[in-house]
Amino acid sequence: MDSLIGLLVAAPLLGAAVLLCGGRRLDRTGHWLGTALAATSFVIGAVLFFDMLGREGEDRALHQHLFSWVPVQGFQADVAFQLDQLSMTFVLLITGVGSLIHLYSIGYMEHDERRRRFFGYLNLFLAAMLLLVLADNYLLLYVGWEGVGLASFLLIGFWQHKPSAATAAKKAFIVNRVGDMGLSIAIFLMFTTFGTFAFGPVLENADRAGEGTLTAIGLMLLLAACGKSAQVPLQSWLGDAMEGPTPVSALIHAATMVTAGVYLITRSGAIFDAAPTAQTVVVTVGAVTLLFGAIVGCAKDDIKKALAGSTMSQIGYMVLAAGLGPIGYAFAIMHLVTHGFFKAGLFLGAGSVMHGMNDEVDMRKYGGLRRYMPVTFVTFGLGYLAIIGFPGLSGFFSKDLIIEAAFSAGGVQGWVLGGATLLGAGLTAYYMTRVMILTFFGEPRWKNRPAPSPASPDVEPSAQESGEHAEPHPHESPRSMTIPMIVLAFGSVFAGGLFNWGEAFVHWLEPVTSFEHPHPPIPIPVITAATVTMMLLGVGVAWAQYARRPVPVVAPRGSLLTRSARRDLLQDDFNHAVFVSGGQHLTRSLVYLDHTVVDGAVNGTAAAFGGLSGRMRKLQNGFARSYAVSMFGGAAVLVAATLLMRAV
């Protein structure tokens, strides 16, 4: 079976090569080829999964060595794969959700002239993400890490004719490069400390290295995770990345790429377990981000950006859980899987709404769409119930376990983290209820939009009717879009319950991640009741604010916090003031220093010698009498010096 591991990566990589190099002859069938190869990778993953289930827990890991990449003395880098319980979980999530999003994209991108290239980029992303989670060493993981960044750049900026999309792609690329520097430094430190990049030797010997070195490695790994997973302080790119097509948002920014940081921290758990300072920073970043993203999501009127804030917040839950060590690793991955179902479904539902509303993204211009899009309403609604933690659905089980683990951190830290997760649960219920009400309930606000301007004799009526000011005609999406939404809705409902039965998922991951049962200072039923209460409180506040009063099409000015949240809590303003303007001032200061001090010293020295040589040149005037006087003066000085020396 180990010979099949490489095919997981090879299938979508082949699709990317064929679709991107095959030319326009594949325009009519390329999308089917890309979808088929993504599904092929999923089938291979399923075969390997069922084979793995037939093995004992300690014997489930498979390895496949392809070739030596850099075989030199003292430096051995191999292209080899490792398929264990952790990587298998990601393989099924990536290929399963990825295949559904490929199918959805067939309908969503139907009228795009560059659809073949889009599917090529999707296949490239799948191949890079699979390489990232299947690599058996950090250097090969880095190749997949950078491949994911490249594919993300291409997909976010796919509609590069829009300046906003091109800018968003560059922003995501640059911010991720900051995090990638952290991964590079961590790998350098690993090699100098352990003499290898392979997971096995590094993680098995982690407790033998100095705590200072392990802390540095852990912090650099966290920096890398912050870049890929949009955690504070490298979160600014995620909201802008919504400029890409909606399937990109679902695949990259909901189910797969943004979870790469959680995978990296969990895979490197032995390093963080031996570096408590780094672990503390991890849980702090997770707690801050889950509240940061939730507050931003509460104020967004753009449906995709509201979901982007939600993604940031939910990944914060996962990072916090991963930072708790053995009591949180399995819960972080469990929430990652359930989140992959309901958040991908929510993004695809948002795309379905946009598809029927002339690509309008402002929720204040929706309203009453449940009557026009029943399938989208039901599937989106099930995803909504899952993410807010409605009892019995997937999000309830995974989020509740993270809250229990947060309280189990002990001491003041446990109460602070537990309080943050409870507050995040209430905010999640509030902003997601707000999205549901603004989109599917109330009166249709899109009917009040200005009518198209009178037809011009130079413009055909059909062209004006399809313009951006034409009244939308909401309708249900085609089956190629609704079928993936239905499948993801089933996952949103049942995934958490399946994991919770007999703690099967915890035991599944335990040989890789290790596990300790959480022991919160208050009874678990009390925590569950508090979580449900916060959820109901968030729903109630949103219902009172948006369902019981008319919703204005133009957002009111709002409080200072609301205005700040609309601007992503001033994160771009901070980055511009500190890094952009600060960098410009630093550059100008260095240029001034270079011109005035460095060049000034060089030019001043040259000018001084030039002036001295010019003055000395005047002594050589060519007159014999001047030379005779000079000789006489010199002789007189010598005689005087000689007489003075004798006298002394």
C-alpha positions in Angstrom: 0.0 0.0 0.0 2.9 2.4 0.6 3.5 2.6 -3.1 0.1 4.4 -3.5 1.1 7.3 -1.3 3.0 9.1 -4.1 -0.1 8.8 -6.3 -2.0 11.0 -3.9 0.3 13.9 -5.0 0.9 12.7 -8.5 -2.8 12.7 -9.6 -3.5 16.4 -9.1 0.0 17.4 -10.1 -0.5 15.7 -13.4 -3.8 17.5 -13.8 -2.1 20.9 -13.1 0.6 20.1 -15.7 -1.9 19.0 -18.4 -4.3 21.8 -17.8 -1.8 24.6 -17.7 0.4 23.4 -20.6 -2.3 21.7 -22.8 -3.5 24.9 -24.4 -7.0 25.9 -25.5 -7.8 22.4 -27.0 -8.7 21.5 -23.4 -11.1 24.4 -22.8 -14.2 22.2 -23.3 -13.1 19.3 -21.1 -10.4 20.6 -18.8 -12.7 21.2 -15.9 -13.9 17.6 -16.0 -10.3 16.4 -16.1 -9.3 18.5 -13.1 -12.3 17.3 -11.2 -11.7 13.6 -12.1 -8.1 13.7 -11.0 -9.0 15.4 -7.7 -11.6 12.6 -7.2 -9.0 10.0 -8.1 -6.8 11.3 -5.3 -9.7 11.1 -2.9 -10.4 7.4 -3.9 -6.7 6.5 -3.4 -6.9 8.2 0.0 -10.0 6.2 0.9 -8.4 3.0 -0.1 -5.4 3.8 2.1 -7.7 4.8 5.0 -9.6 1.5 5.0 -6.3 -0.4 4.8 -5.0 1.6 7.7 -8.1 0.7 9.8 -7.2 -2.9 9.4 -3.8 -2.4 11.2 -3.0 -2.0 14.8 -2.6 1.5 16.1 1.2 1.4 16.3 1.6 -0.2 12.9 -0.6 2.1 10.9 2.1 4.5 9.7 3.4 4.0 6.2 6.5 5.3 4.6 7.6 5.7 0.9 11.0 6.8 -0.1 11.2 8.1 -3.6 14.7 9.4 -4.0 17.5 11.3 -2.4 17.1 14.9 -3.2 20.4 16.3 -1.8 22.8 13.4 -1.0 26.0 15.1 0.2 28.3 14.3 3.1 26.7 15.6 6.3 23.6 16.8 4.6 20.9 14.3 3.5 17.6 15.6 2.1 15.2 12.9 0.9 11.9 13.1 -1.0 10.0 10.7 1.1 6.4 10.4 2.3 4.9 9.5 5.7 1.3 8.5 6.0 0.1 8.2 9.6 -3.2 9.0 11.4 -2.6 12.7 11.4 -1.6 13.1 7.8 -4.4 10.7 6.7 -7.0 12.9 8.4 -5.7 15.8 6.3 -5.6 13.8 3.2 -9.3 12.8 3.4 -10.3 16.4 4.3 -8.2 18.0 1.5 -9.2 15.5 -1.3 -12.8 15.1 -0.1 -13.7 18.7 0.3 -11.4 19.6 -2.6 -13.3 17.3 -5.0 -16.6 18.8 -3.9 -15.3 22.3 -4.6 -14.0 21.2 -8.0 -17.5 19.9 -8.8 -19.1 23.2 -7.5 -16.7 25.2 -9.6 -17.9 23.6 -12.8 -21.2 25.5 -12.5 -19.8 28.6 -10.7 -17.1 29.2 -13.3 -19.2 28.1 -16.3 -19.0 31.4 -18.1 -15.4 32.3 -17.3 -13.2 32.2 -20.4 -10.2 31.0 -18.3 -12.0 28.1 -16.6 -9.4 25.6 -17.7 -6.6 27.6 -16.1 -8.6 28.0 -12.9 -9.0 24.2 -12.6 -5.2 23.9 -13.3 -4.5 26.2 -10.4 -7.0 24.2 -8.1 -5.1 21.0 -9.0 -1.8 22.7 -8.3 -3.0 23.7 -4.9 -4.2 20.2 -4.0 -0.9 18.7 -5.0 1.1 21.3 -2.9 -1.2 20.8 0.1 -0.9 17.1 -0.1 2.8 17.3 -0.3 2.8 19.5 2.8 0.9 17.0 4.9 2.6 13.9 3.5 6.2 15.0 3.7 8.3 13.0 6.3 10.8 15.9 6.9 10.6 19.6 7.4 12.5 20.5 4.2 10.1 18.7 1.9 7.2 20.2 4.0 8.7 23.6 3.2 8.4 22.8 -0.5 4.7 22.1 -0.1 4.4 25.1 2.1 5.8 27.4 -0.6 3.8 25.6 -3.3 0.6 26.3 -1.4 1.6 30.0 -1.1 2.2 30.2 -4.9 -1.1 28.5 -5.7 -2.9 30.8 -3.3 -1.4 33.8 -5.0 -2.5 32.6 -8.4 -6.1 31.8 -7.2 -6.7 35.0 -5.1 -5.5 37.1 -8.1 -7.3 35.0 -10.7 -9.4 37.9 -11.8 -6.4 40.1 -12.1 -8.3 42.6 -14.3 -9.7 43.8 -11.0 -7.1 46.0 -9.3 -8.5 45.0 -5.9 -7.9 41.3 -6.7 -4.3 41.9 -7.9 -3.6 44.0 -4.8 -5.1 41.3 -2.5 -2.9 38.6 -4.1 0.2 40.6 -3.7 -0.7 41.4 -0.1 -1.3 37.7 0.8 2.0 36.8 -0.9 4.0 39.4 1.0 2.5 38.7 4.4 3.0 35.0 4.0 6.6 35.5 3.1 7.1 37.0 6.6 5.8 33.8 8.1 7.8 31.7 5.7 11.0 33.3 7.0 10.1 31.9 10.4 9.8 28.4 9.0 13.1 28.8 7.2 14.9 29.9 10.4 13.2 27.1 12.4 14.5 24.5 9.8 18.1 26.0 10.0 18.0 25.7 13.8 16.7 22.1 13.6 19.6 21.1 11.4 22.2 22.8 13.5 20.8 21.3 16.6 19.8 17.8 15.5 21.8 17.3 12.3 18.7 16.3 10.3 15.3 17.5 9.0 13.4 14.3 9.4 10.4 14.3 11.7 11.4 11.1 13.6 14.9 12.1 14.8 13.9 15.7 15.5 10.8 15.0 17.5 12.2 12.0 19.3 15.3 14.0 20.5 13.5 17.3 21.2 13.6 16.9 25.0 17.5 16.5 24.8 18.0 20.0 23.3 18.3 23.2 25.3 15.1 24.9 26.3 16.3 28.2 24.8 16.9 26.6 21.4 13.6 24.8 21.5 11.8 28.0 22.4 13.4 29.8 19.5 12.4 26.9 17.1 8.8 26.9 18.6 8.4 30.7 18.1 9.7 30.6 14.5 7.2 27.7 13.8 4.5 29.8 15.4 5.4 32.8 13.1 5.1 30.5 10.1 1.7 29.3 11.4 0.5 32.8 11.9 1.2 33.7 8.3 -0.6 30.7 6.8 -3.4 30.5 9.3 -4.1 34.3 9.4 -3.4 34.6 13.1 -2.4 37.9 14.9 -0.2 39.7 14.0 -0.1 38.3 10.4 -3.9 38.2 9.8 -4.3 41.3 7.6 -4.3 39.4 4.3 -7.3 37.1 4.9 -10.2 39.6 4.4 -8.7 41.0 1.2 -8.2 37.5 -0.1 -12.0 37.3 -0.5 -11.5 39.1 -3.8 -10.8 35.7 -5.4 -13.6 33.5 -6.7 -15.8 32.0 -4.0 -14.6 28.4 -4.6 -11.1 29.7 -3.7 -12.4 31.1 -0.5 -14.0 27.8 0.3 -11.0 25.6 -0.5 -8.1 27.7 0.6 -9.5 30.1 3.2 -11.9 27.7 5.0 -11.0 24.0 4.7 -7.4 23.6 3.8 -4.6 26.2 3.5 -5.5 28.2 6.6 -5.3 25.0 8.6 -1.7 24.3 7.6 -0.5 26.3 10.6 -2.5 24.1 12.9 -1.0 21.0 11.3 2.5 22.4 11.7 2.0 23.1 15.4 0.4 19.7 16.0 3.0 17.8 14.0 5.8 19.6 16.0 4.0 18.9 19.3 7.1 17.4 20.9 9.0 20.6 20.4 6.3 22.7 22.0 5.9 20.3 24.9 9.5 20.8 25.7 9.3 24.6 25.4 6.6 25.9 27.8 7.3 29.5 26.9 6.6 28.9 23.3 3.4 27.0 24.3 2.2 30.0 26.3 2.8 32.3 23.3 0.8 29.9 21.1 -2.3 29.9 23.4 -2.1 33.7 23.7 -2.0 34.1 20.0 -5.0 31.8 19.6 -7.0 33.5 22.3 -6.4 37.0 20.9 -7.1 35.9 17.4 -10.4 34.1 18.2 -11.7 37.3 19.7 -10.2 39.6 17.1 -11.8 37.7 14.2 -15.1 37.4 16.0 -15.3 41.2 16.6 -14.4 41.9 12.9 -17.0 39.4 11.7 -19.7 41.2 13.8 -19.4 44.4 11.8 -18.9 43.3 8.2 -21.7 43.8 5.7 -19.8 41.9 2.9 -21.0 38.3 3.3 -17.6 36.8 2.3 -15.7 39.1 4.6 -18.0 38.3 7.5 -17.2 34.6 6.9 -13.5 35.5 6.6 -13.6 37.0 10.1 -15.3 33.8 11.3 -12.5 31.7 9.8 -9.9 33.7 11.6 -11.8 33.2 14.8 -12.3 29.5 14.4 -8.7 28.9 13.5 -7.9 30.8 16.7 -9.8 28.1 18.6 -7.7 25.5 16.9 -4.4 27.3 17.6 -5.4 27.8 21.3 -6.2 24.1 21.6 -2.9 23.0 20.0 -1.0 25.3 22.4 -2.5 23.4 25.3 -0.4 20.4 24.5 -1.6 16.8 24.8 -5.0 17.8 26.3 -5.7 19.9 23.2 -4.0 18.4 20.1 -6.8 16.0 19.2 -9.5 18.5 19.9 -7.7 21.1 17.6 -7.7 18.6 14.8 -11.3 17.5 15.5 -12.5 21.1 15.3 -10.4 21.5 12.2 -12.2 18.7 10.4 -15.7 19.8 11.5 -14.9 23.4 10.6 -13.8 22.1 7.1 -17.3 20.8 6.5 -19.4 23.7 7.8 -17.2 26.5 6.8 -16.7 25.2 3.2 -20.5 24.8 3.1 -21.0 28.3 4.3 -18.7 29.8 1.7 -20.3 27.7 -1.1 -23.7 28.9 0.1 -22.4 32.5 0.0 -21.2 31.8 -3.6 -24.7 30.4 -4.4 -26.3 33.6 -3.1 -23.9 35.8 -5.1 -24.6 33.6 -8.1 -28.3 34.5 -7.9 -27.8 38.1 -6.9 -25.6 39.4 -9.8 -22.5 39.0 -7.7 -23.7 41.3 -5.0 -21.9 40.8 -1.7 -23.5 43.4 0.5 -25.9 41.6 2.9 -27.9 44.8 3.4 -29.1 44.4 -0.2 -30.4 40.9 0.3 -33.3 39.9 2.5 -36.0 37.2 2.1 -33.9 34.9 -0.1 -35.1 31.8 1.6 -38.1 31.9 -0.6 -36.1 32.0 -3.8 -33.2 29.7 -2.8 -34.6 26.9 -0.7 -31.7 24.5 -1.1 -29.1 27.2 -0.4 -31.1 28.3 2.6 -31.3 24.8 4.2 -27.7 23.9 3.6 -26.4 27.3 4.7 -28.7 27.1 7.7 -27.3 23.7 8.8 -23.8 25.1 8.5 -24.9 28.1 10.6 -26.3 25.8 13.3 -23.1 23.8 13.3 -20.7 26.8 13.6 -22.7 28.4 16.5 -22.5 25.2 18.4 -26.1 24.1 18.3 -26.4 21.0 20.4 -26.1 17.7 18.5 -24.4 19.2 15.4 -20.7 18.9 14.6 -19.5 22.3 15.9 -21.1 21.7 19.3 -19.0 18.7 20.0 -15.6 20.0 18.8 -15.9 23.5 20.2 -17.3 22.3 23.6 -14.2 20.1 24.0 -11.9 23.0 23.3 -13.6 25.1 25.9 -13.2 22.3 28.4 -9.5 22.0 27.6 -9.1 25.7 27.9 -10.5 25.7 31.5 -8.2 22.8 32.2 -5.0 24.9 31.6 -5.0 25.5 35.3 -4.7 28.6 37.5 -5.5 32.1 36.3 -4.5 31.1 32.8 -7.3 28.5 32.7 -9.9 30.9 33.7 -8.8 33.6 31.2 -8.6 31.1 28.3 -11.9 29.5 29.3 -13.6 32.9 29.5 -12.1 33.9 26.1 -13.5 30.8 24.5 -16.9 31.3 26.0 -17.0 34.9 24.9 -16.0 33.8 21.4 -18.9 31.3 21.4 -21.3 34.1 22.1 -19.8 36.4 19.5 -19.9 33.5 16.9 -23.6 33.0 17.5 -24.2 36.8 17.2 -22.4 37.4 13.9 -23.6 34.2 12.2 -27.2 34.9 13.2 -26.7 38.4 11.8 -25.6 36.9 8.5 -28.6 34.5 8.4 -31.1 37.3 9.1 -29.7 39.8 6.7 -29.5 37.2 3.9 -32.5 35.0 4.2 -35.1 36.7 6.4 -37.0 39.9 6.4 -38.2 41.8 3.4 -36.4 41.7 0.1 -34.2 44.9 0.1 -32.8 44.3 -3.3 -36.2 45.3 -4.8 -35.6 48.9 -3.7 -32.5 49.4 -5.8 -32.5 52.2 -8.4 -33.9 51.3 -11.7 -31.5 51.1 -14.7 -30.9 54.4 -16.4 -32.8 55.2 -19.7 -31.5 53.3 -22.6 -28.9 55.1 -24.7 -29.2 54.9 -28.5 -25.6 53.7 -28.5 -26.1 50.8 -26.0 -28.3 47.8 -26.5 -31.0 47.3 -23.9 -29.8 43.9 -23.0 -26.4 45.2 -22.1 -27.9 47.8 -19.8 -30.2 45.3 -18.1 -27.2 43.1 -17.2 -25.4 46.1 -15.8 -24.5 46.4 -12.1 -27.6 48.6 -11.4 -30.0 46.0 -12.9 -32.4 44.5 -10.4 -31.3 41.0 -9.3 -33.5 38.0 -10.1 -32.5 35.5 -7.3 -32.8 31.9 -8.3 -31.5 28.6 -7.1 -28.1 27.4 -8.3 -27.6 24.5 -10.7 -27.1 21.0 -9.4 -23.4 21.0 -9.9 -23.4 23.7 -7.2 -26.1 22.5 -4.9 -25.0 18.8 -4.7 -21.6 19.7 -3.0 -23.5 22.0 -0.7 -25.8 19.2 0.4 -22.9 16.8 1.0 -21.1 19.4 3.1 -24.4 20.0 5.0 -24.5 16.3 6.0 -20.9 16.6 7.3 -21.9 19.7 9.2 -24.6 17.8 11.0 -23.1 14.4 11.6 -19.3 14.7 11.7 -19.0 15.8 15.3 -21.3 13.1 16.6 -19.3 10.4 14.8 -16.1 11.7 16.4 -17.6 11.9 19.8 -18.8 8.3 19.9 -16.5 6.4 22.1 -13.8 9.0 21.7 -12.9 7.2 18.5 -11.2 10.2 17.0 -9.0 10.8 20.1 -7.9 7.2 20.1 -7.3 7.4 16.3 -4.8 10.3 16.7 -3.3 9.3 20.0 -0.3 7.3 18.6 0.8 10.5 16.8 -0.2 13.4 19.0 -0.5 11.8 22.5 -3.5 12.7 24.6 -4.4 13.6 28.2 -7.9 13.9 29.4 -8.8 17.5 30.4 -9.8 18.1 34.0 -11.5 21.5 34.3 -11.9 23.1 37.7 -15.7 23.2 37.3 -18.0 20.3 36.2 -18.2 19.6 32.5 -22.0 19.8 32.5 -21.7 23.4 33.9 -19.3 24.3 31.1 -21.7 22.8 28.5 -24.6 24.7 30.0 -22.5 27.9 29.9 -21.6 27.4 26.3 -25.2 26.8 25.2 -26.3 29.9 27.2 -23.7 32.1 25.5 -24.8 30.7 22.2 -28.5 31.5 22.9 -27.5 34.9 24.2 -25.7 35.7 21.0 -28.6 34.5 18.9 -31.1 36.5 20.9 -29.1 39.8 20.7 -28.8 39.4 17.0 -32.4 38.6 16.5 -33.5 41.6 18.6 -31.2 43.9 16.7 -31.9 42.8 13.1 -35.1 40.7 13.0 -37.4 42.9 15.0 -36.7 46.2 13.3 -36.2 47.3 9.6 -32.7 46.8 8.3 -31.4 50.0 6.5 -29.8 49.4 3.1 -27.1 51.9 4.1 -25.3 50.9 7.3 -25.6 53.5 10.1 -22.4 55.2 11.4 -22.2 53.0 14.5 -20.1 53.3 17.6 -16.3 53.7 17.6 -15.9 49.9 18.1 -18.2 49.2 15.2 -16.3 51.7 12.9 -13.0 50.2 14.0 -14.3 46.6 13.3 -15.4 47.6 9.8 -11.8 48.6 9.2 -10.6 45.3 10.6 -9.8 46.9 14.0 -7.4 49.3 12.2 -4.9 46.5 11.4 -4.1 47.9 8.0 -3.8 51.4 9.5 -1.3 50.0 12.0 0.6 48.1 9.4 0.8 51.2 7.2 1.8 53.5 10.0 4.4 51.1 11.5 5.8 49.1 8.6 5.0 51.0 5.4 5.5 54.6 6.6 8.0 53.4 9.2 9.9 51.6 6.5 9.8 54.6 4.2 11.2 56.9 6.9 13.9 54.3 7.7 14.8 54.1 4.1 15.0 57.8 3.7 17.1 58.1 6.9 19.5 55.5 5.6 19.8 57.3 2.3 20.5 60.5 4.1 23.0 58.8 6.3 24.6 57.2 3.3 24.8 60.6 1.4 25.9 62.7 4.3 28.0 60.5 6.5 29.4 57.6 4.4 29.7 59.4 1.1 30.4 62.7 3.0 33.4 61.1 4.8 34.7 59.6 1.5 34.2 62.7 -0.5 35.5 64.9 2.3 38.7 63.0 2.6 39.2 63.1 -1.2 38.5 66.9 -1.2 40.9 67.4 1.7 43.7 65.6 -0.1 42.8 67.4 -3.4 43.0 70.8 -1.7 46.3 69.9 0.0 47.8 68.7 -3.2 46.6 71.9 -5.0 48.3 74.1 -2.4 51.5 72.0 -2.5 51.5 72.2 -6.3 51.8 76.0 -6.0 55.3 75.6 -4.4 56.5 74.0 -7.7 56.4 77.2 -9.8 59.4 76.6 -12.1 61.5 79.6 -10.9 65.1 78.9 -9.9 65.3 81.7 -7.4 62.4 80.1 -5.5 64.1 76.7 -5.4 67.4 78.4 -4.2 65.6 80.1 -1.4 64.0 76.8 -0.4 67.3 75.1 -0.4 68.9 77.9 1.7 66.0 77.8 4.1 66.3 74.0 4.5 70.1 74.2 5.0 69.5 76.9 7.7 67.1 74.7 9.5 69.5 71.7 9.5 72.4 73.9 10.8 70.2 75.3 13.5 69.0 71.9 14.6 72.6 70.6 14.7 73.8 73.5 16.9 70.8 73.1 19.2 71.5 69.4 19.6 75.2 70.0 20.5 74.2 72.7 23.0 71.8 70.3 24.8 
